[in-house]
Amino acid sequence: MAYGKIRVDTLTWDNSGTPTDVTIATLPTAANPTFTGAISLNAQGDFRYYDSDSSNYVGFQAPGTVSSNVLWTLPGADGSAGQQLSTDGSGTLSWSDATNVQAASLTGTTMASNVVTSSLTTLGTLGGLTIDGDVTFTGASSNGLWDKSADAFVANLTGTASIATTVTVADESSDTTCFPLFATAATGNLPPKSGTNLTFNANTGALAATSFTGNLLNCTGNAATATALETARTIGGTSFDGSANIAVALAATATALATARNIGGVSFDGTAAIDLPGVNTAGNQDTSGTAALATQFTVSANNSTNETVYPIFVDGATGSQGGETDTGLSYNPSSGALSSTTFIGGLTGNATTATKANSVQVDATTDTNCFPMLTASGATGQKAVKSSSNLSFNSSSGALTATSFVGDLTGDVTGNTSGSSGSCTGNAASATYASAVTVADQSSDTSCNVLFADSATGNLSVYSGSNLTFNSSSGALTATSFVGALTGNVTGNCSGSAGSCTGNAATADAVDTTATSTDSTHYLTFVDSASSTAGETIRMDSNLTYNPSGNFLTVPVLETIKSQEAYQTVTHSSSGGLTINLNSGNIIYLNQGANATSVTISSATNGKATSFSIIRKNTAGSALSITWGSAFKWPSGGTAPTLTNTSNAIDILTFITFDGGSTIYAIKTGTNFA
């Protein structure tokens, strides 16, 4: 037995000689093998014919089970357009025209799924046909469709359908408006009709029409055409059912009422006339309605009801008079007030709108806007009372206000006064010159104006200026400039001799600072000398900046003498995400005691190169993993390195990012340090 490789351009196998087994395990794709004899593909193997770029193929495959061997012989030439391969039943294939399926080709009652409906041009007589789906019927004038999903035949039909002798009627007991069907004749093949004036309420069972003709049986309610009462009634002792008139028997010779009745308190049975007290005999008669001429009537007290009533009066002082009222004369029992448009004669008490009163009732008030009462002229006599808008009184503060006062004043005066100053006692407001004023404490107003005069002494006018203000809350005095020596803290720029300032003034060796984290550019200040000599000038350079948000110091050239970088220690003791904040240090000493399912790097600034290193120590002494995530890019095909799982073993990894941590380039710089 020899083993080795056969290298040929064309391999031909001929089994006409002595049978020999040849196995081809690998056939190059560029080879063109030729086989003479049968080719067997076992286990349902298939022939595959790939397209030009070998991406997809078509092929042939044997069925899963073959009961007996079948071999098809192809035709020797191509057929005509539209022809199909047909078998003769013995394995020989030939080209033939497409067959039009006739009725004779349909067997049984079910149409095969491969029968195309367009090929059914003529049909014989079918004993039965089952079609799974919708069927459409077309004709010269009518179209029909059997809708499988609706289980109904839908069509536009003309002509007379088969005459139905019965129809299926469904029970309907809830619809309130139904229309009974009727025909235009008693017999015959007639179309059903309905009318809007004939309805039926299936819920109540009521049949409604504009009119009913004929006898009605079993009617409820008043039958319009009833000719007799269902139950007769007795009238005057005679039965009456409504079918005919009746004669009521009356006692023509009755001399008395069967039952006596009282009239005005006197019994009357009709046998004799009666006498009524106060009518045709002496006495009083209880009557309802209007008594003809009453000499007295009953009055009830009404002392407290808050209502308007009207007193009754008559036209004459004596005699039979008709009672009258007037809407202009009313009385309220609750207040006791009698109201009229005019009263004539002397009145006693408090009169409303009295034209002449010897005294009036005065009530106390705290109203801030009152008007004193005045008379037109004269100190005595009957005068009209008046007031004036330029004379008012505040009853709450006790202040009397007028446009001017004439005469001596005692007390404090608000406003300007004229006349002799000697006639005023107390603090006269119009004092031309005040030697003292009352000052109120003000410690909260943030914007006050300082008062000053034109000269140091004398009777001077008081002024203020918008460029001299005082904040009484903070105690700060603000002016456009200060001249002279200052004591205390100064806000703003100072000019003049430094020697004239005491305290923290312009040359103070300390300044107040305020913390900020704003994402903006700030400029660092410096002085020319390192000595503590006073008078150094504070300077800055536009190339020396600092951003508090990212903690970035920008320097054109940085020279360092020595480098000692701070590091941070991170302990990861439970399985979960690992977060590293570079603000705490770019050297991370990681004590890993559990799996890290993710790694998040924070405080790396986008657009700045940020490098950091992780010194990872395995504190568990077992296999631990770190899932770095897609942001970390590793060399050698992008596979993260395997870390040392020996107890207390140390691996060192180095990282750099330029986009704030979205992409981090990583490399393992050392492993398994003892």
Sequence and secondary structure as in RCSB ss.txt:
>XXXX:A:sequence
MAYGKIRVDTLTWDNSGTPTDVTIATLPTAANPTFTGAISLNAQGDFRYYDSDSSNYVGFQAPGTVSSNVLWTLP
GADGSAGQQLSTDGSGTLSWSDATNVQAASLTGTTMASNVVTSSLTTLGTLGGLTIDGDVTFTGASSNGLWDKSA
DAFVANLTGTASIATTVTVADESSDTTCFPLFATAATGNLPPKSGTNLTFNANTGALAATSFTGNLLNCTGNAAT
ATALETARTIGGTSFDGSANIAVALAATATALATARNIGGVSFDGTAAIDLPGVNTAGNQDTSGTAALATQFTVS
ANNSTNETVYPIFVDGATGSQGGETDTGLSYNPSSGALSSTTFIGGLTGNATTATKANSVQVDATTDTNCFPMLT
ASGATGQKAVKSSSNLSFNSSSGALTATSFVGDLTGDVTGNTSGSSGSCTGNAASATYASAVTVADQSSDTSCNV
LFADSATGNLSVYSGSNLTFNSSSGALTATSFVGALTGNVTGNCSGSAGSCTGNAATADAVDTTATSTDSTHYLT
FVDSASSTAGETIRMDSNLTYNPSGNFLTVPVLETIKSQEAYQTVTHSSSGGLTINLNSGNIIYLNQGANATSVT
ISSATNGKATSFSIIRKNTAGSALSITWGSAFKWPSGGTAPTLTNTSNAIDILTFITFDGGSTIYAIKTGTNFA
>XXXX:A:secstr
        S  EEETTSS      S   TT   EEES     TT EEEEE TTSS EEEEE  S  SS    B  
SS   TT EEEE SSSBEEEE      GGG  TTB  TT  GGG       S  B SS EEEE SS EEEEETTT
TEEEE   S     S        S S B   B SSSSSS   B  TTEEEETTTTEEEES   S   S  S  TT
  S SS EEETTEEE SSS       TT  S SS EEETTEEE SSS    BTTTBSS     S  SS S     
   S  S B   B SSSSSS   B  TTSEEETTTTEEE S   S   S  TT SS S         SSB   EE
SS SSSS  EE  TTEEEETTTTEEEES   S EES   S   S GGGEES  TT SS S        S S EEE
EE SSSSSS   EEEEEEEEETTTTEEEES   S EES   S   S GGGEESSSTT S         SS EEEE
E S SS  TT   EEEEEEEEETTTTEEE SS   S     EEEEEE SSEEEEEEGGG SEEEEEE S EEEEE
EES  EEEEEEEEEEEEE SSS   B   TTEE HHHH       STT EEEEEEEEEETTSSEEEEEEEEEE 
